[in-house]
Amino acid sequence: MRRAVFLDRDGTLTRAIIRDGKPYAAVAPEELQLAEDAVDACRLLKKAGFLLVVATNQPDVGRGTLRREVVEQMHARLMRELPLDRIEVSYDSGESPSEFRKPAPGMLLQAASVLGIDLKRSFMVGDRWRDIDCGHAAGCTTVFVDHGYRESLHQNPNYRAKTLLEAANVILAAAGQMD
């Protein structure tokens, strides 16, 4: 079984668009910008032997306000620019319960099944409560990237970081203790 780092997309791997203290996703390819330390963080984790899997909610597709092809175009770019192994996406609108929309663990469970991932030895990194709850539900160690949004967490993360690169270093230290 392999170890993985599951990464939220918007606000973690890429820069969120902040309006009134709340984060929003890019809705056009030209709006999608990597977090300034995303390349370094991903390379560091990849070099340490982790699989890198993005787990992202994209509810605007389910709501009909964003075309799926636009999201897929953004994800193709992420796959070209970063050493990612897989991108899991929930297009569910959030209007009804879903086993795949974070905070449900479906995206992580699916990736674990396909890639042979040991969830107990893996990490979920994100900047919102849904990411942390998802990681806990899947049995992963959680790392919260704290950008100071006006939003509360529902569960405490195992670790906190200010940047993705800091989160990567936290993961490497924690993984060393797991071995």
TAFEN-V576564 format. One record per backbone hydrogen bond with DSSP energy under -0.5 kcal/mol. CO is the residue of the C=O (numbers start at 0). NH is the residue of the N-H. Records with the same first field share a line. If there is no record, write none. Layout:
BEGIN
CO = NH / NH
END
This chain:
BEGIN
1 = 117
2 = 50
3 = 5 / 122
4 = 52
5 = 124
6 = 54
7 = 12
8 = 11 / 12 / 13
12 = 34
13 = 10
15 = 17
16 = 23
18 = 21
20 = 149
21 = 18
23 = 16
27 = 30 / 31
28 = 31
30 = 32
32 = 14
34 = 37
36 = 40
37 = 41
38 = 42
39 = 43
40 = 44
41 = 45
42 = 46
43 = 47
44 = 49
45 = 48
50 = 4 / 52
51 = 84 / 85
52 = 6
53 = 87
55 = 89
57 = 60 / 61
58 = 62
59 = 64 / 65
60 = 63
66 = 69 / 70
67 = 71
68 = 72
69 = 73
70 = 74
71 = 75
72 = 76
73 = 77
74 = 78
75 = 79
76 = 80
77 = 81
81 = 83
85 = 53
87 = 55
88 = 90
89 = 57
90 = 61
98 = 105
99 = 106
100 = 103
104 = 107 / 108
105 = 109
106 = 110
107 = 111
108 = 112
109 = 113
110 = 114
111 = 115 / 116
115 = 1
116 = 118
117 = 120
118 = 121
121 = 140
122 = 5
123 = 142
124 = 7
125 = 144
127 = 130 / 131
128 = 132
129 = 133
130 = 134
131 = 135
132 = 136
133 = 137
134 = 138 / 139
135 = 138
140 = 123
141 = 157 / 158
142 = 125 / 144
143 = 145 / 160
144 = 146
148 = 150
158 = 143
160 = 145
162 = 166
163 = 167
164 = 168
165 = 169
166 = 170
167 = 171
168 = 172
169 = 173
170 = 174
171 = 175
172 = 176
173 = 177
174 = 178
END
